Amino acid sequence: MVAPETLRHLEFFKGMSLETVEAIINATNEVSKKGIIFNEGDKGDFMLIIIEGNVEVLTKKRKEGDYNVIAVLKPGDIIGEIALVGDKIRTAKCRTEQDKEIKVLELTEAAFSKLQTSNPKASLQIYEKTLKIIAQRFKRMAEKQDRWNFWL
């Protein structure tokens, strides 16, 4: 089991109390992943907090059917968060960078539901961090788009 003190420097856990970090650790499973984590269009029921290694986020090219790497996420980043706060269909393909093994904390939908009852403060902080990250990603995406076309 990962020690709470070792996670507090990661972006997702910054500003959280030790007790909140411990509650999140207790609600998650520490697992290793290698290769494809999930595909665009898959049904999702978990999110991952990256604690070691990097993850490539890919989307399909419009014409060729191949994929573009649109982001490389690092320890402290999250993937699959949309499955917990909204749509259950994966919006992108995620794989470990260079097919290397990574370590993540996996928070399932069922565990998150249970955490909302047992520790509302921890679940609220997960929501807050997750929504902040989604907003940052949305802002970066909007900045890359033609502002007029983006909102039509």
N, CA, C and O of each residue as an XYZ file, in Angstrom:
608
protein
N       0.840     -1.187      0.000
C       0.000      0.000      0.000
C       0.884      1.249      0.000
O       1.864      1.334      0.740
N       0.520      2.202     -0.837
C       1.290      3.431     -0.955
C       1.075      4.295      0.303
O      -0.027      4.354      0.849
N       2.135      4.953      0.741
C       2.061      5.796      1.937
C       1.479      7.163      1.572
O       1.868      7.752      0.563
N       0.553      7.668      2.383
C      -0.077      8.961      2.085
C       0.926     10.104      1.937
O       0.736     10.996      1.110
N       1.977     10.079      2.726
C       2.975     11.152      2.670
C       3.651     11.229      1.299
O       4.046     12.307      0.855
N       3.780     10.077      0.633
C       4.467     10.060     -0.664
C       3.584     10.622     -1.786
O       4.085     10.951     -2.861
N       2.288     10.730     -1.540
C       1.370     11.222     -2.571
C       1.081     12.710     -2.476
O       0.656     13.316     -3.460
N       1.297     13.302     -1.334
C       0.869     14.687     -1.108
C       1.571     15.699     -1.999
O       1.091     16.824     -2.139
N       2.697     15.330     -2.606
C       3.379     16.262     -3.518
C       2.796     16.192     -4.932
O       3.066     17.065     -5.757
N       1.999     15.160     -5.215
C       1.391     15.019     -6.536
C       0.238     16.006     -6.690
O      -0.490     16.274     -5.735
N       0.080     16.540     -7.892
C      -0.900     17.593     -8.151
C      -2.301     17.255     -7.642
O      -2.945     18.101     -7.020
N      -2.776     16.056     -7.889
C      -4.132     15.701     -7.488
C      -4.337     15.809     -5.977
O      -5.431     16.143     -5.522
N      -3.300     15.532     -5.203
C      -3.414     15.488     -3.739
C      -2.986     16.779     -3.048
O      -3.147     16.911     -1.834
N      -2.442     17.735     -3.806
C      -1.973     18.984     -3.195
C      -3.109     19.696     -2.483
O      -4.209     19.842     -3.015
N      -2.813     20.138     -1.256
C      -3.793     20.874     -0.469
C      -4.741     19.995      0.332
O      -5.537     20.506      1.119
N      -4.670     18.681      0.144
C      -5.527     17.771      0.899
C      -4.866     17.417      2.230
O      -3.643     17.316      2.328
N      -5.693     17.234      3.239
C      -5.163     16.800      4.534
C      -4.688     15.350      4.428
O      -5.090     14.613      3.528
N      -3.833     14.964      5.358
C      -3.345     13.586      5.414
C      -4.512     12.607      5.569
O      -4.508     11.526      4.980
N      -5.498     12.993      6.358
C      -6.663     12.133      6.577
C      -7.457     11.919      5.287
O      -7.937     10.816      5.024
N      -7.592     12.970      4.493
C      -8.309     12.859      3.221
C      -7.544     11.971      2.256
O      -8.139     11.127      1.586
N      -6.232     12.153      2.179
C      -5.399     11.309      1.308
C      -5.525      9.848      1.743
O      -5.660      8.960      0.901
N      -5.484      9.599      3.037
C      -5.642      8.225      3.550
C      -7.000      7.641      3.168
O      -7.093      6.472      2.791
N      -8.057      8.456      3.266
C      -9.400      7.991      2.904
C      -9.461      7.622      1.425
O     -10.099      6.635      1.057
N      -8.806      8.402      0.584
C      -8.788      8.111     -0.852
C      -7.998      6.832     -1.116
O      -8.422      5.987     -1.904
N      -6.861      6.695     -0.464
C      -6.062      5.460     -0.618
C      -6.890      4.242     -0.211
O      -6.878      3.219     -0.896
N      -7.601      4.356      0.896
C      -8.414      3.233      1.391
C      -9.582      2.902      0.461
O     -10.059      1.768      0.440
N     -10.040      3.892     -0.305
C     -11.168      3.675     -1.222
C     -10.710      3.151     -2.589
O     -11.533      2.732     -3.402
N      -9.412      3.174     -2.835
C      -8.885      2.787     -4.150
C      -8.092      1.486     -4.072
O      -7.770      0.986     -2.994
N      -7.796      0.968     -5.233
C      -6.892     -0.179     -5.349
C      -5.635      0.294     -6.061
O      -5.712      0.940     -7.106
N      -4.489     -0.026     -5.499
C      -3.233      0.282     -6.179
C      -2.972     -0.860     -7.162
O      -2.850     -2.019     -6.764
N      -2.887     -0.519     -8.445
C      -2.689     -1.534     -9.474
C      -1.624     -1.083    -10.465
O      -1.316      0.103    -10.588
N      -1.077     -2.061    -11.160
C      -0.124     -1.792    -12.235
C      -0.846     -1.959    -13.559
O      -1.725     -2.809    -13.697
N      -0.470     -1.145    -14.526
C      -1.044     -1.216    -15.872
C       0.102     -1.170    -16.870
O       1.146     -0.566    -16.622
N      -0.119     -1.827    -18.010
C       0.877     -1.808    -19.076
C       0.148     -1.939    -20.406
O      -0.746     -2.772    -20.550
N       0.534     -1.112    -21.380
C      -0.111     -1.166    -22.688
C      -1.405     -0.369    -22.697
O      -1.499      0.685    -22.068
N      -2.397     -0.872    -23.410
C      -3.674     -0.166    -23.524
C      -4.441     -0.277    -22.203
O      -4.643     -1.369    -21.673
N      -4.855      0.866    -21.695
C      -5.603      0.920    -20.445
C      -7.101      0.829    -20.748
O      -7.830      0.064    -20.117
N      -7.542      1.624    -21.722
C      -8.898      1.506    -22.261
C      -8.931      2.163    -23.629
O      -8.055      2.953    -23.984
N      -9.965      1.817    -24.391
C     -10.137      2.336    -25.748
C     -11.260      3.361    -25.788
O     -12.195      3.312    -24.988
N     -11.156      4.282    -26.723
C     -12.223      5.240    -26.979
C     -13.496      4.454    -27.292
O     -13.478      3.531    -28.106
N     -14.598      4.825    -26.643
C     -15.859      4.141    -26.875
C     -16.166      3.035    -25.877
O     -17.304      2.573    -25.797
N     -15.153      2.601    -25.105
C     -15.393      1.587    -24.074
C     -16.320      2.148    -22.999
O     -16.362      3.357    -22.772
N     -17.056      1.267    -22.346
C     -17.861      1.662    -21.195
C     -16.906      1.829    -20.005
O     -16.016      1.006    -19.796
N     -17.097      2.882    -19.244
C     -16.200      3.145    -18.122
C     -16.903      3.139    -16.787
O     -18.028      3.625    -16.668
N     -16.245      2.589    -15.779
C     -16.793      2.622    -14.425
C     -15.700      2.850    -13.386
O     -15.861      2.499    -12.217
N     -14.586      3.439    -13.822
C     -13.503      3.761    -12.896
C     -12.690      4.918    -13.425
O     -12.688      5.198    -14.623
N     -11.998      5.588    -12.518
C     -10.990      6.576    -12.898
C      -9.677      6.156    -12.269
O      -9.657      5.421    -11.282
N      -8.582      6.625    -12.843
C      -7.254      6.289    -12.349
C      -6.503      7.553    -11.969
O      -6.552      8.559    -12.677
N      -5.815      7.489    -10.850
C      -4.892      8.550    -10.433
C      -3.501      7.985    -10.672
O      -3.117      6.989    -10.058
N      -2.750      8.615    -11.557
C      -1.420      8.112    -11.903
C      -0.461      8.429    -10.766
O      -0.353      9.579    -10.341
N       0.240      7.401    -10.270
C       1.214      7.639     -9.199
C       2.650      7.351     -9.641
O       3.596      7.819     -9.006
N       2.822      6.587    -10.720
C       4.158      6.290    -11.278
C       4.026      6.034    -12.761
O       3.176      5.246    -13.177
N       4.856      6.690    -13.577
C       4.840      6.463    -15.020
C       3.983      7.479    -15.754
O       3.366      8.354    -15.146
N       3.959      7.345    -17.073
C       3.228      8.276    -17.929
C       2.188      7.545    -18.767
O       2.340      6.368    -19.090
N       1.129      8.270    -19.109
C       0.038      7.729    -19.917
C      -0.167      8.633    -21.132
O      -0.229      9.856    -21.010
N      -0.270      8.009    -22.300
C      -0.580      8.739    -23.527
C      -2.091      8.718    -23.738
O      -2.738      7.680    -23.600
N      -2.636      9.878    -24.073
C      -4.060     10.001    -24.406
C      -4.126     10.186    -25.916
O      -3.467     11.063    -26.474
N      -4.932      9.348    -26.574
C      -5.001      9.357    -28.033
C      -6.439      9.501    -28.520
O      -7.375      9.009    -27.888
N      -6.599     10.175    -29.643
C      -7.902     10.230    -30.308
C      -7.704      9.859    -31.768
O      -6.619     10.013    -32.328
N      -8.773      9.369    -32.366
C      -8.714      8.943    -33.766
C      -8.530     10.139    -34.683
O      -9.124     11.198    -34.478
N      -7.687      9.949    -35.707
C      -7.593     10.946    -36.762
C      -8.894     10.874    -37.542
O      -9.484      9.801    -37.666
N      -9.336     11.974    -38.055
C     -10.636     12.006    -38.730
C     -10.701     11.158    -39.982
O     -11.743     10.563    -40.259
N      -9.630     11.082    -40.746
C      -9.717     10.413    -42.035
C      -9.017      9.069    -42.095
O      -9.531      8.140    -42.718
N      -7.866      8.940    -41.469
C      -7.074      7.721    -41.654
C      -7.463      6.562    -40.742
O      -7.108      5.421    -41.038
N      -8.169      6.808    -39.660
C      -8.489      5.740    -38.729
C      -7.353      5.438    -37.764
O      -7.479      4.557    -36.914
N      -6.235      6.167    -37.889
C      -5.101      6.024    -36.992
C      -5.350      6.939    -35.777
O      -6.405      7.564    -35.667
N      -4.373      7.006    -34.879
C      -4.544      7.810    -33.663
C      -3.484      8.894    -33.560
O      -2.357      8.736    -34.030
N      -3.878     10.012    -32.928
C      -2.966     11.102    -32.577
C      -2.793     11.111    -31.069
O      -3.766     10.959    -30.330
N      -1.559     11.288    -30.606
C      -1.327     11.496    -29.180
C      -1.658     12.961    -28.909
O      -1.014     13.862    -29.447
N      -2.666     13.189    -28.072
C      -3.075     14.567    -27.789
C      -2.548     15.066    -26.448
O      -2.550     16.267    -26.176
N      -2.095     14.127    -25.608
C      -1.543     14.522    -24.304
C      -0.740     13.368    -23.732
O      -1.003     12.199    -24.013
N       0.245     13.729    -22.922
C       0.976     12.738    -22.129
C       0.801     13.162    -20.676
O       1.229     14.241    -20.266
N       0.161     12.284    -19.912
C      -0.131     12.581    -18.516
C       0.905     11.937    -17.606
O       1.457     10.882    -17.917
N       1.154     12.583    -16.490
C       2.238     12.173    -15.587
C       1.691     11.894    -14.191
O       0.497     12.075    -13.948
N       2.547     11.458    -13.272
C       2.083     11.235    -11.901
C       1.380     12.473    -11.341
O       1.853     13.600    -11.485
N       0.242     12.227    -10.702
C      -0.582     13.309    -10.177
C      -1.742     13.660    -11.076
O      -2.683     14.327    -10.646
N      -1.686     13.211    -12.346
C      -2.793     13.427    -13.277
C      -3.806     12.303    -13.129
O      -3.523     11.270    -12.521
N      -4.988     12.517    -13.693
C      -6.043     11.512    -13.656
C      -6.522     11.192    -15.065
O      -6.430     12.020    -15.972
N      -7.033      9.980    -15.233
C      -7.675      9.588    -16.490
C      -8.957      8.828    -16.154
O      -9.071      8.202    -15.100
N      -9.903      8.897    -17.064
C     -11.151      8.169    -16.873
C     -12.129      8.857    -15.953
O     -13.130      8.262    -15.555
N     -11.856     10.111    -15.605
C     -12.683     10.833    -14.634
C     -14.103     11.080    -15.124
O     -15.025     11.178    -14.315
N     -14.290     11.181    -16.424
C     -15.630     11.440    -16.964
C     -16.591     10.310    -16.566
O     -17.785     10.542    -16.383
N     -16.067      9.100    -16.434
C     -16.904      7.953    -16.055
C     -17.506      8.113    -14.662
O     -18.556      7.538    -14.375
N     -16.856      8.885    -13.795
C     -17.386      9.064    -12.442
C     -18.298     10.280    -12.313
O     -19.168     10.311    -11.443
N     -18.106     11.279    -13.169
C     -18.892     12.509    -13.014
C     -19.892     12.740    -14.138
O     -20.641     13.716    -14.104
N     -19.916     11.874    -15.116
C     -20.837     12.110    -16.227
C     -21.029     10.881    -17.079
O     -21.449      9.826    -16.605
N     -20.711     11.041    -18.350
C     -20.902      9.994    -19.342
C     -20.058      8.766    -19.015
O     -18.940      8.888    -18.513
N     -20.589      7.603    -19.295
C     -19.892      6.349    -18.987
C     -19.099      5.811    -20.174
O     -18.480      4.752    -20.070
N     -19.109      6.519    -21.293
C     -18.380      6.075    -22.485
C     -17.038      6.812    -22.543
O     -16.992      8.037    -22.424
N     -15.961      6.068    -22.725
C     -14.615      6.651    -22.780
C     -14.489      7.574    -23.995
O     -14.881      7.216    -25.106
N     -13.942      8.753    -23.765
C     -13.831      9.754    -24.820
C     -12.508      9.698    -25.564
O     -12.331     10.395    -26.564
N     -11.579      8.880    -25.092
C     -10.271      8.758    -25.733
C      -9.667      7.396    -25.404
O     -10.113      6.705    -24.488
N      -8.657      7.033    -26.158
C      -7.878      5.819    -25.899
C      -6.719      6.223    -24.987
O      -6.117      7.279    -25.182
N      -6.407      5.398    -24.005
C      -5.270      5.665    -23.122
C      -4.375      4.438    -23.076
O      -4.846      3.306    -22.966
N      -3.070      4.688    -23.162
C      -2.096      3.598    -23.072
C      -0.868      4.109    -22.333
O      -0.596      5.309    -22.287
N      -0.136      3.165    -21.758
C       1.085      3.552    -21.062
C       2.113      4.003    -22.085
O       2.180      3.468    -23.192
N       2.904      4.983    -21.710
C       3.917      5.511    -22.617
C       4.993      4.459    -22.862
O       5.504      3.849    -21.923
N       5.325      4.256    -24.115
C       6.365      3.308    -24.544
C       6.130      1.902    -23.996
O       7.078      1.150    -23.768
N       4.865      1.557    -23.788
C       4.476      0.226    -23.312
C       5.153     -0.148    -21.984
O       5.379     -1.326    -21.707
N       5.472      0.859    -21.172
C       6.082      0.613    -19.861
C       4.994      0.421    -18.810
O       3.874      0.908    -18.961
N       5.340     -0.290    -17.754
C       4.408     -0.498    -16.655
C       4.301      0.773    -15.813
O       5.291      1.460    -15.563
N       3.086      1.062    -15.389
C       2.839      2.219    -14.522
C       2.083      1.756    -13.278
O       1.546      0.649    -13.236
N       2.052      2.624    -12.268
C       1.264      2.354    -11.062
C       0.197      3.440    -10.945
O       0.454      4.625    -11.157
N      -1.001      2.993    -10.599
C      -2.137      3.903    -10.464
C      -2.970      3.532     -9.249
O      -2.891      2.416     -8.735
N      -3.761      4.481     -8.808
C      -4.806      4.209     -7.837
C      -6.112      4.174     -8.629
O      -6.466      5.141     -9.303
N      -6.814      3.059     -8.543
C      -8.060      2.878     -9.288
C      -9.242      3.135     -8.364
O      -9.399      2.471     -7.339
N     -10.070      4.103     -8.738
C     -11.271      4.415     -7.979
C     -12.477      4.004     -8.814
O     -12.786      4.624     -9.831
N     -13.145      2.957     -8.371
C     -14.313      2.474     -9.104
C     -15.537      3.316     -8.742
O     -15.569      4.003     -7.721
N     -16.530      3.237     -9.605
C     -17.783      3.943     -9.358
C     -18.412      3.475     -8.044
O     -18.919      4.293     -7.276
N     -18.383      2.171     -7.782
C     -18.954      1.616     -6.545
C     -18.198      2.129     -5.317
O     -18.817      2.496     -4.318
N     -16.865      2.157     -5.388
C     -16.062      2.638     -4.252
C     -16.290      4.130     -4.022
O     -16.324      4.587     -2.879
N     -16.447      4.887     -5.105
C     -16.699      6.321     -4.977
C     -18.061      6.565     -4.335
O     -18.201      7.463     -3.504
N     -19.055      5.785     -4.706
C     -20.389      5.880     -4.099
C     -20.318      5.615     -2.598
O     -20.917      6.333     -1.797
N     -19.589      4.589     -2.241
C     -19.423      4.228     -0.830
C     -18.696      5.346     -0.072
O     -19.050      5.665      1.063
N     -17.681      5.936     -0.706
C     -16.918      7.020     -0.086
C     -17.795      8.250      0.151
O     -17.602      8.965      1.134
N     -18.744      8.497     -0.727
C     -19.649      9.644     -0.560
C     -20.441      9.533      0.738
O     -20.761     10.540      1.368
N     -20.749      8.314      1.127
C     -21.489      8.085      2.371
C     -20.555      8.065      3.582
O     -20.835      8.687      4.607
N     -19.448      7.344      3.449
C     -18.556      7.162      4.599
C     -17.665      8.369      4.880
O     -17.310      8.622      6.032
N     -17.299      9.117      3.833
C     -16.417     10.268      4.028
C     -16.776     11.358      3.006
O     -16.089     11.523      1.998
N     -17.849     12.090      3.278
C     -18.295     13.123      2.333
C     -17.219     14.171      2.021
O     -17.152     14.681      0.903
N     -16.382     14.490      3.009
C     -15.330     15.487      2.790
C     -14.343     15.004      1.722
O     -13.977     15.763      0.825
N     -13.919     13.757      1.819
C     -12.974     13.208      0.839
C     -13.619     13.138     -0.546
O     -12.979     13.471     -1.543
N     -14.873     12.710     -0.613
C     -15.526     12.613     -1.916
C     -15.735     13.996     -2.528
O     -15.623     14.158     -3.743
N     -16.037     14.991     -1.699
C     -16.177     16.361     -2.195
C     -14.846     16.873     -2.752
O     -14.820     17.555     -3.777
N     -13.748     16.545     -2.079
C     -12.444     16.990     -2.581
C     -12.091     16.298     -3.896
O     -11.464     16.904     -4.765
N     -12.485     15.045     -4.047
C     -12.278     14.359     -5.327
C     -13.063     15.074     -6.420
O     -12.530     15.341     -7.497
N     -14.336     15.387     -6.146
C     -15.150     16.135     -7.108
C     -14.508     17.467     -7.468
O     -14.387     17.806     -8.645
N     -14.098     18.222     -6.454
C     -13.505     19.536     -6.693
C     -12.249     19.437     -7.547
O     -12.091     20.186     -8.512
N     -11.349     18.510     -7.195
C     -10.106     18.349     -7.963
C     -10.412     17.912     -9.395
O      -9.818     18.407    -10.353
N     -11.343     16.979     -9.516
C     -11.691     16.449    -10.830
C     -12.299     17.538    -11.710
O     -11.920     17.670    -12.874
N     -13.224     18.309    -11.177
C     -13.844     19.379    -11.968
C     -12.840     20.457    -12.333
O     -12.918     21.029    -13.420
N     -11.903     20.744    -11.450
C     -10.849     21.722    -11.754
C      -9.996     21.220    -12.921
O      -9.663     21.987    -13.824
N      -9.648     19.948    -12.901
C      -8.846     19.361    -13.976
C      -9.620     19.365    -15.292
O      -9.063     19.700    -16.337
N     -10.905     18.993    -15.245
C     -11.730     19.014    -16.459
C     -11.803     20.433    -17.017
O     -11.694     20.626    -18.228
N     -11.987     21.422    -16.151
C     -12.054     22.819    -16.597
C     -10.738     23.260    -17.231
O     -10.754     23.951    -18.250
N      -9.597     22.876    -16.651
C      -8.291     23.224    -17.221
C      -8.117     22.597    -18.598
O      -7.625     23.247    -19.521
N      -8.521     21.331    -18.740
C      -8.414     20.649    -20.026
C      -9.322     21.304    -21.061
O      -8.932     21.478    -22.215
N     -10.519     21.661    -20.649
C     -11.465     22.311    -21.550
C     -10.901     23.655    -22.015
O     -11.013     24.005    -23.190
N     -10.300     24.401    -21.098
C      -9.724     25.704    -21.442
C      -8.588     25.544    -22.439
O      -8.500     26.300    -23.407
N      -7.710     24.558    -22.211
C      -6.608     24.317    -23.160
C      -7.149     23.941    -24.535
O      -6.631     24.387    -25.559
N      -8.200     23.113    -24.549
C      -8.799     22.709    -25.818
C      -9.404     23.918    -26.524
O      -9.237     24.078    -27.733
N     -10.098     24.762    -25.786
C     -10.727     25.950    -26.365
C      -9.680     26.892    -26.944
O      -9.903     27.506    -27.987
N      -8.541     27.008    -26.272
C      -7.476     27.890    -26.757
C      -6.885     27.402    -28.066
O      -6.364     28.199    -28.846
N      -6.958     26.102    -28.318
C      -6.418     25.532    -29.557
C      -7.411     25.629    -30.712
O      -7.026     25.462    -31.869
N      -8.675     25.894    -30.416
C      -9.720     25.962    -31.430
C      -9.931     27.401    -31.863
O      -9.566     28.345    -31.163
N     -10.524     27.537    -33.023
C     -11.003     28.840    -33.469
C     -12.164     29.198    -32.534
O     -13.183     28.508    -32.511
N     -12.007     30.250    -31.785
C     -13.009     30.589    -30.771
C     -14.423     30.681    -31.324
O     -15.372     30.259    -30.663
N     -14.577     31.224    -32.518
C     -15.929     31.366    -33.079
C     -16.514     30.013    -33.449
O     -17.685     29.753    -33.176
N     -15.728     29.159    -34.059
C     -16.229     27.841    -34.444
C     -16.460     26.946    -33.242
O     -17.346     26.091    -33.256
N     -15.671     27.140    -32.214
C     -15.764     26.265    -31.038
C     -17.135     26.355    -30.376
O     -17.674     25.343    -29.929
N     -17.702     27.553    -30.309
C     -18.949     27.732    -29.581
C     -20.193     27.613    -30.455
O     -21.307     27.762    -29.953
N     -20.032     27.352    -31.731
C     -21.207     27.195    -32.607
C     -21.786     25.813    -32.514
O     -22.774     25.511    -33.184
